[in-house]
Amino acid sequence: MIEWRPNAPKWVQVAEVLKARIADGTYPADTQLPSQHELVREFEIAPNTAQKVLTRLRGEGVAYSVRGVGTFVAPQQARPAE
């Protein structure tokens, strides 16, 4: 369970958790990330919030989607420098 910080939106905090998991190898390149439904259950967030997390990760180049399959971790070379 995440301890929510009052000064940051929940979607930002969940995205940070997922990016930390990507960085520490929990989710290696080309591994499927949790689905919107799984994020809702794990973090107890609204479906729209979960969707915003996945959309933002794709927008940042951290993840990519495969239509009808899910969202996956982008290969390291495809990700922007941190």
PyMOL commands that place a pseudoatom at each C-alpha (Angstrom):
pseudoatom trace, name=CA, resn=MET, resi=1, chain=A, elem=C, hetatm=0, pos=[0.000, 0.000, 0.000]
pseudoatom trace, name=CA, resn=ILE, resi=2, chain=A, elem=C, hetatm=0, pos=[1.230, 3.462, -0.861]
pseudoatom trace, name=CA, resn=GLU, resi=3, chain=A, elem=C, hetatm=0, pos=[1.348, 6.287, 1.662]
pseudoatom trace, name=CA, resn=TRP, resi=4, chain=A, elem=C, hetatm=0, pos=[-0.175, 9.179, -0.267]
pseudoatom trace, name=CA, resn=ARG, resi=5, chain=A, elem=C, hetatm=0, pos=[1.551, 12.561, -0.206]
pseudoatom trace, name=CA, resn=PRO, resi=6, chain=A, elem=C, hetatm=0, pos=[-1.004, 15.372, -0.013]
pseudoatom trace, name=CA, resn=ASN, resi=7, chain=A, elem=C, hetatm=0, pos=[1.098, 17.713, -2.192]
pseudoatom trace, name=CA, resn=ALA, resi=8, chain=A, elem=C, hetatm=0, pos=[1.135, 15.544, -5.346]
pseudoatom trace, name=CA, resn=PRO, resi=9, chain=A, elem=C, hetatm=0, pos=[-1.676, 14.070, -7.445]
pseudoatom trace, name=CA, resn=LYS, resi=10, chain=A, elem=C, hetatm=0, pos=[-2.235, 10.337, -7.013]
pseudoatom trace, name=CA, resn=TRP, resi=11, chain=A, elem=C, hetatm=0, pos=[-1.537, 9.612, -10.687]
pseudoatom trace, name=CA, resn=VAL, resi=12, chain=A, elem=C, hetatm=0, pos=[1.911, 11.237, -10.332]
pseudoatom trace, name=CA, resn=GLN, resi=13, chain=A, elem=C, hetatm=0, pos=[2.675, 9.150, -7.256]
pseudoatom trace, name=CA, resn=VAL, resi=14, chain=A, elem=C, hetatm=0, pos=[1.577, 5.887, -8.887]
pseudoatom trace, name=CA, resn=ALA, resi=15, chain=A, elem=C, hetatm=0, pos=[3.627, 6.733, -11.997]
pseudoatom trace, name=CA, resn=GLU, resi=16, chain=A, elem=C, hetatm=0, pos=[6.649, 7.311, -9.732]
pseudoatom trace, name=CA, resn=VAL, resi=17, chain=A, elem=C, hetatm=0, pos=[6.145, 3.884, -8.136]
pseudoatom trace, name=CA, resn=LEU, resi=18, chain=A, elem=C, hetatm=0, pos=[5.958, 2.194, -11.539]
pseudoatom trace, name=CA, resn=LYS, resi=19, chain=A, elem=C, hetatm=0, pos=[9.031, 4.071, -12.809]
pseudoatom trace, name=CA, resn=ALA, resi=20, chain=A, elem=C, hetatm=0, pos=[10.935, 3.022, -9.671]
pseudoatom trace, name=CA, resn=ARG, resi=21, chain=A, elem=C, hetatm=0, pos=[9.926, -0.596, -10.309]
pseudoatom trace, name=CA, resn=ILE, resi=22, chain=A, elem=C, hetatm=0, pos=[11.156, -0.268, -13.894]
pseudoatom trace, name=CA, resn=ALA, resi=23, chain=A, elem=C, hetatm=0, pos=[14.446, 1.240, -12.699]
pseudoatom trace, name=CA, resn=ASP, resi=24, chain=A, elem=C, hetatm=0, pos=[15.038, -1.501, -10.105]
pseudoatom trace, name=CA, resn=GLY, resi=25, chain=A, elem=C, hetatm=0, pos=[14.321, -4.288, -12.596]
pseudoatom trace, name=CA, resn=THR, resi=26, chain=A, elem=C, hetatm=0, pos=[10.967, -5.408, -11.209]
pseudoatom trace, name=CA, resn=TYR, resi=27, chain=A, elem=C, hetatm=0, pos=[9.577, -4.665, -14.671]
pseudoatom trace, name=CA, resn=PRO, resi=28, chain=A, elem=C, hetatm=0, pos=[12.353, -5.221, -17.246]
pseudoatom trace, name=CA, resn=ALA, resi=29, chain=A, elem=C, hetatm=0, pos=[12.139, -3.993, -20.843]
pseudoatom trace, name=CA, resn=ASP, resi=30, chain=A, elem=C, hetatm=0, pos=[9.262, -5.435, -22.864]
pseudoatom trace, name=CA, resn=THR, resi=31, chain=A, elem=C, hetatm=0, pos=[7.538, -6.728, -19.702]
pseudoatom trace, name=CA, resn=GLN, resi=32, chain=A, elem=C, hetatm=0, pos=[3.827, -6.083, -19.454]
pseudoatom trace, name=CA, resn=LEU, resi=33, chain=A, elem=C, hetatm=0, pos=[2.888, -3.477, -16.857]
pseudoatom trace, name=CA, resn=PRO, resi=34, chain=A, elem=C, hetatm=0, pos=[-0.147, -3.954, -14.627]
pseudoatom trace, name=CA, resn=SER, resi=35, chain=A, elem=C, hetatm=0, pos=[-3.434, -3.312, -16.401]
pseudoatom trace, name=CA, resn=GLN, resi=36, chain=A, elem=C, hetatm=0, pos=[-5.686, -0.415, -15.548]
pseudoatom trace, name=CA, resn=HIS, resi=37, chain=A, elem=C, hetatm=0, pos=[-7.851, -2.796, -13.510]
pseudoatom trace, name=CA, resn=GLU, resi=38, chain=A, elem=C, hetatm=0, pos=[-4.827, -4.160, -11.629]
pseudoatom trace, name=CA, resn=LEU, resi=39, chain=A, elem=C, hetatm=0, pos=[-3.649, -0.625, -10.807]
pseudoatom trace, name=CA, resn=VAL, resi=40, chain=A, elem=C, hetatm=0, pos=[-7.116, 0.220, -9.483]
pseudoatom trace, name=CA, resn=ARG, resi=41, chain=A, elem=C, hetatm=0, pos=[-6.989, -2.787, -7.162]
pseudoatom trace, name=CA, resn=GLU, resi=42, chain=A, elem=C, hetatm=0, pos=[-3.363, -2.427, -6.031]
pseudoatom trace, name=CA, resn=PHE, resi=43, chain=A, elem=C, hetatm=0, pos=[-3.389, 1.314, -5.359]
pseudoatom trace, name=CA, resn=GLU, resi=44, chain=A, elem=C, hetatm=0, pos=[-7.102, 1.747, -4.602]
pseudoatom trace, name=CA, resn=ILE, resi=45, chain=A, elem=C, hetatm=0, pos=[-7.443, 4.511, -7.179]
pseudoatom trace, name=CA, resn=ALA, resi=46, chain=A, elem=C, hetatm=0, pos=[-10.182, 5.444, -9.616]
pseudoatom trace, name=CA, resn=PRO, resi=47, chain=A, elem=C, hetatm=0, pos=[-10.134, 3.884, -13.096]
pseudoatom trace, name=CA, resn=ASN, resi=48, chain=A, elem=C, hetatm=0, pos=[-9.609, 7.316, -14.679]
pseudoatom trace, name=CA, resn=THR, resi=49, chain=A, elem=C, hetatm=0, pos=[-6.557, 7.844, -12.457]
pseudoatom trace, name=CA, resn=ALA, resi=50, chain=A, elem=C, hetatm=0, pos=[-5.114, 4.473, -13.505]
pseudoatom trace, name=CA, resn=GLN, resi=51, chain=A, elem=C, hetatm=0, pos=[-5.698, 5.310, -17.158]
pseudoatom trace, name=CA, resn=LYS, resi=52, chain=A, elem=C, hetatm=0, pos=[-3.928, 8.650, -16.709]
pseudoatom trace, name=CA, resn=VAL, resi=53, chain=A, elem=C, hetatm=0, pos=[-0.903, 6.855, -15.200]
pseudoatom trace, name=CA, resn=LEU, resi=54, chain=A, elem=C, hetatm=0, pos=[-0.574, 4.521, -18.187]
pseudoatom trace, name=CA, resn=THR, resi=55, chain=A, elem=C, hetatm=0, pos=[-1.188, 7.327, -20.684]
pseudoatom trace, name=CA, resn=ARG, resi=56, chain=A, elem=C, hetatm=0, pos=[1.494, 9.465, -19.040]
pseudoatom trace, name=CA, resn=LEU, resi=57, chain=A, elem=C, hetatm=0, pos=[4.056, 6.627, -19.011]
pseudoatom trace, name=CA, resn=ARG, resi=58, chain=A, elem=C, hetatm=0, pos=[3.447, 6.095, -22.721]
pseudoatom trace, name=CA, resn=GLY, resi=59, chain=A, elem=C, hetatm=0, pos=[3.696, 9.832, -23.345]
pseudoatom trace, name=CA, resn=GLU, resi=60, chain=A, elem=C, hetatm=0, pos=[7.035, 9.992, -21.533]
pseudoatom trace, name=CA, resn=GLY, resi=61, chain=A, elem=C, hetatm=0, pos=[8.380, 7.125, -23.636]
pseudoatom trace, name=CA, resn=VAL, resi=62, chain=A, elem=C, hetatm=0, pos=[8.708, 4.855, -20.600]
pseudoatom trace, name=CA, resn=ALA, resi=63, chain=A, elem=C, hetatm=0, pos=[6.076, 2.462, -21.936]
pseudoatom trace, name=CA, resn=TYR, resi=64, chain=A, elem=C, hetatm=0, pos=[4.348, 1.464, -25.144]
pseudoatom trace, name=CA, resn=SER, resi=65, chain=A, elem=C, hetatm=0, pos=[1.047, -0.255, -25.867]
pseudoatom trace, name=CA, resn=VAL, resi=66, chain=A, elem=C, hetatm=0, pos=[0.073, -3.185, -27.976]
pseudoatom trace, name=CA, resn=ARG, resi=67, chain=A, elem=C, hetatm=0, pos=[-3.543, -2.801, -28.996]
pseudoatom trace, name=CA, resn=GLY, resi=68, chain=A, elem=C, hetatm=0, pos=[-5.743, -5.408, -27.376]
pseudoatom trace, name=CA, resn=VAL, resi=69, chain=A, elem=C, hetatm=0, pos=[-2.847, -6.776, -25.303]
pseudoatom trace, name=CA, resn=GLY, resi=70, chain=A, elem=C, hetatm=0, pos=[-1.633, -4.144, -22.826]
pseudoatom trace, name=CA, resn=THR, resi=71, chain=A, elem=C, hetatm=0, pos=[1.073, -1.675, -21.886]
pseudoatom trace, name=CA, resn=PHE, resi=72, chain=A, elem=C, hetatm=0, pos=[4.726, -2.737, -21.824]
pseudoatom trace, name=CA, resn=VAL, resi=73, chain=A, elem=C, hetatm=0, pos=[8.023, -1.283, -20.586]
pseudoatom trace, name=CA, resn=ALA, resi=74, chain=A, elem=C, hetatm=0, pos=[9.895, 0.455, -23.381]
pseudoatom trace, name=CA, resn=PRO, resi=75, chain=A, elem=C, hetatm=0, pos=[13.402, -0.824, -24.141]
pseudoatom trace, name=CA, resn=GLN, resi=76, chain=A, elem=C, hetatm=0, pos=[16.106, 1.272, -22.440]
pseudoatom trace, name=CA, resn=GLN, resi=77, chain=A, elem=C, hetatm=0, pos=[17.411, 2.799, -25.680]
pseudoatom trace, name=CA, resn=ALA, resi=78, chain=A, elem=C, hetatm=0, pos=[13.903, 4.010, -26.534]
pseudoatom trace, name=CA, resn=ARG, resi=79, chain=A, elem=C, hetatm=0, pos=[13.462, 5.805, -23.203]
pseudoatom trace, name=CA, resn=PRO, resi=80, chain=A, elem=C, hetatm=0, pos=[14.444, 9.433, -22.727]
pseudoatom trace, name=CA, resn=ALA, resi=81, chain=A, elem=C, hetatm=0, pos=[17.555, 10.117, -20.638]
pseudoatom trace, name=CA, resn=GLU, resi=82, chain=A, elem=C, hetatm=0, pos=[16.796, 10.744, -16.978]
for i in range(1, 82): cmd.bond("trace and resi %d" % i, "trace and resi %d" % (i + 1))
show_as sticks, trace
zoom trace
